[in-house]
């Protein structure tokens, strides 16, 4: 499903009406029809109140009321602005509603209306154009909607949600459902806007395809058909070497678990052979914890972390491997940084750079050019801030824009971990559709890095491996929700769910 920022949505509307000749009243009519159809499925014979603010959002509410009248569903219209301020296409449907005898009230203050006697409230108060905090009078209407026991259906986006970043602008409607027009707004794709939107329906308003042609970036949600396409069974005649050989360089004193989680996740994702290059002084720990993964003890002078001298021991394994994962728990000592940079210079196959591995190149992004774009970076917002030298606020203000610009600077594929996680490459950004806040616990990023690497060593293109891994990782959390809840989820729980998720797509279940 296509995703647009608030600014892009306004530009698409402009192109549709001014350049493609689509009448604004037609778009509003189609929006009103879509909202009315949703009301019909939610109202269940109860009282319906439609709260209309200024502009097109209120106009969609008037158009909805007109269609409800034709559907013989009674509703009350509540306008929060004087009649003389209703203009444009909204005025067309306002007048239409008056002509049909629909009950009206102009209430400029929330105390003038009892919203509590409605079974369903249609929220047409504010649209996607809001940026700063909502004004006090609008805030009172929002709080009144939230304080009732009524179901709330928001038009396009819950009032009070920023259409680009999903932030709550002081206060926001907690909707039961949202009908959004033609495409998803970024504000209901990212949190907390997504949760506040409730059940989301995307209405087809009949925009010509040409209105989207000038968009510089293609943004969309992950489509599960993508998983069905790329997680088909391996060839019947395959064997472990053909199934992919992964070299994992990870772990340090106090952080052996990160390496183990990543390696085990790669195995469960279908990698034929996994070798973990680990500090020699810690090898006994890895030997006890890892069964399917082979360990490669690398001399570490008893320090508990690898240094640049490991390159000589690793070099022959570069040729053996099909992909490499560098970073989980590898440590932050400057000597580790020298190793990371040495590997980037010498490794010529697909590489995943994760966690500590990212921190060691934050002042030298140009080094990634040695990888010839065959790499995946996996930062969360904090790591991305340090890696690309931007404030975290710049990232959260528009994560889609940041992800696009970051890929333009670094090349490769960027997996920007967040809610949701975004996978960016070229001029595309894919928003993941699985997972929940239970993933906010230590080690889940290591599991994700392992899944990505496991898919990558099997020969999947980097953008495919990244998208699939992010989805499977989130799906594992979804399947564990009933059993573990949000707070009880541990990273190791995810690993055991990976095979059953993949098996479902392999077998077509």
C-alpha positions, 0 to 999 in steps of 0.5 A: 500500500502506497504511503505519503507524507502530509506534504506529498498528500497535498501535492497529489491533491493539487495535481489531481485537481489542477493538472488532471482536472479531477473536480474537488467535489468528486473527490469529496463525494467519493470520500464521503461515500467511503466513510458512510459505508464504514459507518453502515458497518459500525453503527448497528442501528445506534445514534450517529453524530458527525463532528465537522471542523473547517476545510476538507475534513469537515467537508468529507463529514458533510458528504458522509451525512448526505450518503447516510441519508440516502442509506436511511441511517439517521445522523446528527451533524455538529459543525464547530464553525459558523455557517458563514465560514464554510466554503468551497467543496465543503459548502456544496455538501453542507448545503446538500445536507441542509436541503435534505433536512439532516439535523444540524447544530453549530456548536462552537463550544463542546459544552453545547453538545452532549456527545455521550448520547451517540453510539458512534462519533465520526471525527471530521474535526481536523485533517492532515495539515496540523503541525503544532499543537492543536488549538484549545477549542479543538483540544476540548472537542478531542478530549470530549470524544475520548471521554465518551464510551462511543466508538469513534470513526476518524476521517483520513487521520485521527484529529490531533495526529501529525500526518507525517510523523505520527506525533500527538500534537498536544492531544489526539483522538483515540479512534476505533477505526479510520477511513483514510483516503486513497493512500496511507498517511505516514502519520498512521503508519508510524507510532503512536499514530498507528495505534491511535488510528485503530482499524484502518481502511484505505478508500479508493477515491479514483485518483488518476495514476498520473498524480503519483508519477512525480513522487521522488520516493516510492514508499509502501507497506510490506506485502505478505505476497512478497514473503510467499514469493521469496520463501519457496522451498529450496531445490530438492537436490540442495545440500549444506554448502549450497544452502549458504555459508555464513561467517559471523564475527561477533562477541566480546567479554560480557557480550557473548550472548549477542553473538550466539543469538545472531548465529542461532537465528541464522541457522534457523533461517536456513543458512547451510553452515554458520561459522562464528569467529570469536575471541579465543579466550572466550571460546569455551563459552561459545562451545557450550552455548552453540551446537549447530554453529561451528566456532573459529577461535581467533587469538585475542591476547586474552583481552576478550575482544578481537583486534586488527590482527584477526584479519590474517586468521579470517582471510581464508574464511572470506573466500569460504563464506557467501556472506558475513555478519559483523558487529553483534556484541563485538565491543567498542574498543578502538582496536575492534574498530581497526578490525571492522575497517580492515574487514570492510576494505578486504571483504568483497561479498555481501555484508551485514554491519550491525550494532557495535560494527556501526559505531566504529565507522560513524566518522568514516561513512565513505569507507562503505564505498569499498563494499560496492553497495553489497551491504546492509546497515541495521541501526536503531534511531540512536545508532543512526543519529551517531552514524549519520551525524544528525539529531534524533529529532530529525530522524523522528520528524520524518523517518521515511525522509531520513531513511531515503537521504541516509541511503543516498549518502551511504549506499547499500540497504538501510534497515532503520529499526523502529516502530515500524522498522523501515527498509530503504534502498535506492528510491524505495522505503518499505514499512514493516507490517509485523511486530509490536512493542514487546521487541523493545528488549535486549538481544532482539536486534541480534536476532534480526541481524542473524535472520538477515544474514541467514537469508543473505548467505542463501543468495537472496538480493540484499533488499529482499533479505532485509525486507523478509527478515524484518517481517519474519522477525516481527511475525515471530513476536506476533505469534508469541504475544498471547504466550509471552505478552509484551513484557515477558518476551525475550530475544531467545524466544523469537528464535524458536518461532522462526522455522514455523513462520518460514515453513508456513510460506514454504508449504503455502499454509 
